[in-house]
Amino acid sequence: MATAVIPKVYKNYINGEWVESRSGKAFENRNPANTDELIGMFPASTEEDVYAAVDAAKEAYKTWRLVPAPKRAEILFRAAEILVKRKEDLARDMTREMGKILAETRGDVQEAIDMTYYMAGEGRRQFGQTTPSELPNKFAMSVRQPIGVCTMITPWNFPMAIPSWKLMPALICGNTVVFKPASDTPLSGYHLVQVLNEAGLPRGVVNILTGAGSKVGNPLMKHADVSLVSFTGSTDIGRHVSEACAPGFKHCQLEMGGKNIIIVMDDANVDLAVDGAIWGGFGTTGQRCTATSRVTAHRKVYKEFVDRYAARARALKVGDGLDASTEMGPCVNESQLQTVMDYVNIGINEGARLAAGGHRLESGPYARGWFHEPTIFADCDPKMRIAQEEIFGPVVSVIPCDNLENALEIANGVVYGLSASIYTRDVNKAFQAMRDLYTGIVYVNAPTIGAETHLPFGGTKQTGNGHREAGIAAIDFYSEWKTIYVDFSDKLQRAQIDTSGFARLGD
Ligand code: UN1
């Protein structure tokens, strides 16, 4: 008799304890490369769980904010060391729940390690300013203060890196956290919290709960005791987050869609551009906000580029990300695969030329997963939906262009503004593109993906709402300025009014 495999049941982490949801219900986390593999059951949390988590974070904030930042940093440093030791296991589990290939999940964990070390260093910085006062015997300075309880709502495409971008700067600044990971990748979020817990984070400082956006995300964003919401996901949901935060004036940081482009000029190294467009377009199965989903190539090199690009895409090995020879994994779930298939139909109906791929893979080794061929549409018009809308899958639209001005117009002619790239050997063209591409990130002779943790990350237009993640920009978001004046003159001095015997312009 076959023995039934009992799935591992995971819990929420609230106020320093692993607890079941008040709902008593759970949802499944399955491997997108093989849906027969049940990775675990995770709590389908409710509003009551949200209240408990926010209460815990609010209570913990009273003491955590007073822990000296260099001491908070020691905990982060220890967490980074644990992540280093467990990198391989964490990466394997991430590939199992999310599908991207092992080399990339290792990179995802590495990005979390980088961010954790980097923010640990910020424990001894978080610099403010000291500056002269306009009045004698008066001292002026600015210091950073924490904000309170922060909520993080994170996506499935970078299940550990993106939570680390939010958690680590929040913690080093002295805030406490309620974290809701994506329901497709709760295990990596769970692992990150477990590591922080082992590193010695006091109870209640980070709380994690899993469940539906409507049941967990909504009440979290609206809770009166939550001061800040950081969200990464689609522009549609981001708009909703922004609206939910507005009545309470919660600080709100949104990292949303992209329609990132590679420009290939006629003087480019075409082989290098093909390499870049393969990695940028099909790395992470095209499921990055920064993915190269458009290429515009100068007419002089257009045919050469498209032929080589299509040939390389057709040769990519699609499969289970745990297999070392796989170059592209599955889509994360059935609905994402359906979106990809819908856009392939849209592209065909719009009259674009299918240069590579275009089909779901579903026989043999693909039978139990959400696989799709790497797909390239050529001869696209920049106004086509496949060249305008975010697909978030392995589909790239290639558009011919006449010159740099035309390329820049195509590049900027979308509602998003995350990342853009130019391949050229002409320094003048490179600098013009660096100036005129209206995006948050620009690459020269490199694809649109691969941002590093110590520089600002984010985008313009409908990609973001003006904030940036990572780098020092993250410290700016997770702290507030407090300006402090100390008057040691022992008398009333009135700014802008008393000149105290000093000559002053305008007196
Ligand atoms: C994302 O796609 O949401 O720049 C994040 C990159 C990665 C992060 C991407 N470091 O491609």
Boltz pocket constraint, residues with backbone or C-beta under 6 A from the ligand:
constraints:
  - pocket:
      binder: B
      contacts: [[A, 111], [A, 157], [A, 158], [A, 287], [A, 288], [A, 289], [A, 290], [A, 291], [A, 448], [A, 449], [A, 450], [A, 451], [A, 452]]
      max_distance: 6.0
